[in-house]
Amino acid sequence: MLLESVTAFTVAHSITLALATFGYVSLPPPPVETLIALSILLVAVEAIHLRRGRSSLAMRWPWFVAFAFGVLHGFDFAGALVEIGLPQTQIPLALLFLNVGVALGQLAFIAALLAMLALLRRLVALPRVAPIAAAYGNGTVATF
């Protein structure tokens, strides 16, 4: 499920990034950034629902949620790429390396996080409320 979600996110941001960078679609940065923050807040709410035994949208269709978030992030990545001011001849190569870099970075981050959690669980018994507290913390930061 995790691999499918990461793949859906990567495919979505790759599509949006290419379309936005080449000027086929466009969204102003402030609404995109607000929607990205709201997407993080939604994940926090979904995590709390999951821990409380409630069904959630992200648990039923995780790849769909990840794809939707990837679309938003693609617009944000495109804005950053356009601000750099790459020459038109460099854009396809820049898109390729950005997408590969983001995908590898996501996988490396997930692997490191899972390894840290496994180690932490061996060393310390985490309180049952730790995941909920983390979700509330993430949601608070996203809201801010």
C-alpha positions, 0 to 999 in steps of 0.5 A, spaced: 500 500 500 505 504 501 509 503 495 502 504 491 501 511 494 508 513 493 508 511 486 501 515 485 504 521 488 510 521 484 506 519 477 501 525 479 506 530 481 510 528 474 504 529 470 502 536 473 509 538 473 510 537 466 504 540 464 505 546 468 512 547 466 510 547 459 505 552 460 499 548 459 496 549 466 497 554 471 495 555 478 497 561 482 502 559 488 498 562 494 492 557 493 496 551 491 500 552 498 494 553 502 491 546 499 498 543 500 497 545 507 490 543 507 492 536 505 497 535 510 491 537 515 487 532 512 492 526 513 493 528 520 485 527 521 485 521 517 491 518 522 487 520 528 481 517 525 485 510 523 487 510 530 480 511 533 478 505 529 474 509 524 474 508 517 477 513 513 478 515 505 485 515 505 485 507 508 480 506 503 483 509 497 490 511 499 493 511 492 487 516 490 489 521 496 496 520 494 495 522 487 490 528 488 496 530 493 501 529 488 497 533 483 498 539 488 505 538 489 506 538 482 504 545 481 508 547 487 514 544 484 513 547 477 512 554 480 519 553 483 522 550 477 520 556 473 522 561 478 529 558 477 529 561 470 532 555 466 533 555 459 527 552 454 532 547 452 534 545 459 527 544 462 526 536 459 532 534 463 531 538 469 524 535 469 527 528 469 532 529 474 527 533 479 522 527 478 527 522 479 530 526 485 523 527 488 522 519 487 528 517 490 528 522 496 521 519 498 523 512 498 530 514 502 526 518 507 520 512 508 526 507 509 529 511 514 523 513 518 521 506 518 528 504 520 528 509 526 521 507 528 523 499 528 529 501 532 525 506 537 520 500 538 526 496 540 529 501 545 522 504 548 515 502 549 512 508 545 505 510 549 499 508 545 497 516 544 504 517 541 501 516 534 495 521 535 499 526 539 504 526 532 498 527 528 495 533 532 502 536 532 502 535 524 495 538 523 497 544 528 503 545 524 500 545 517 494 549 520 499 554 522 
